[in-house]
Amino acid sequence: MEEELSTNKKPRTDRDGKTFNKRSQKDAKYGHGGKKRFKKSGDAMSSGDLSGFSSKKMKTGGGGAKKRPGKARRAGAKR
């Protein structure tokens, strides 16, 4: 009985008559995978780039935004 089952199975073929292998088809479409983790970890080039760094902005808290007045001043401004 096992021999009959094994002989009835034919390899799947695509339009060209080539044997169809699902794994090889997916590998051809998406690639074989690759490194999945730590993609955002810094390297020497990105860590050494200080073009967007400003110590003045860091010390003053951004510099652009004005501080919110206190509660008493906000209440007095409404009147």
C-alpha positions in Angstrom: 0.0 0.0 0.0 2.8 2.4 0.8 4.4 1.7 -2.5 1.3 2.6 -4.3 1.0 6.0 -2.5 4.6 6.9 -3.2 4.3 6.1 -6.9 1.1 8.1 -7.4 2.8 11.3 -6.3 4.1 13.2 -9.2 6.4 16.3 -8.7 4.5 19.5 -9.3 5.5 21.3 -12.5 5.1 24.8 -13.7 4.1 26.0 -17.2 7.5 25.2 -18.7 7.4 21.6 -17.4 10.1 22.3 -14.8 9.6 20.9 -11.4 8.0 23.3 -9.0 9.6 23.9 -5.7 7.7 26.3 -3.4 10.8 27.2 -1.4 12.9 28.1 -4.4 10.0 30.2 -5.8 9.8 32.2 -2.6 13.5 32.6 -2.4 13.6 33.9 -5.9 10.8 36.4 -5.1 11.8 37.6 -1.6 15.5 36.5 -1.2 17.0 34.1 1.3 16.4 36.2 4.4 19.4 37.8 6.0 20.2 39.7 9.1 16.9 40.5 10.9 18.0 42.2 14.1 20.0 45.2 15.2 19.4 47.1 11.9 19.3 50.5 13.8 22.4 50.0 15.8 24.9 52.8 15.2 28.1 52.3 13.3 31.3 54.3 13.3 30.1 56.6 10.5 26.8 57.6 12.0 28.1 57.9 15.5 31.0 60.1 14.4 28.7 62.5 12.4 28.2 65.5 14.6 26.7 67.8 12.0 23.3 68.0 13.6 24.6 68.5 17.2 24.6 71.8 18.9 25.8 72.1 22.5 24.1 75.5 22.8 20.7 74.0 22.0 21.3 71.2 24.4 22.0 73.6 27.2 19.2 76.1 26.6 16.5 73.5 26.1 16.0 74.0 22.4 16.0 77.8 22.3 13.1 78.2 20.0 10.1 77.7 22.4 9.1 80.3 24.9 8.4 79.2 28.4 4.9 79.1 29.6 4.1 81.9 32.2 3.1 80.9 35.7 -0.5 80.3 36.9 -0.9 83.8 38.4 0.2 85.5 35.2 -2.0 83.4 33.1 -5.0 84.1 35.3 -4.2 87.9 35.3 -4.0 88.0 31.5 -7.5 86.7 31.1 -9.0 89.8 33.0 
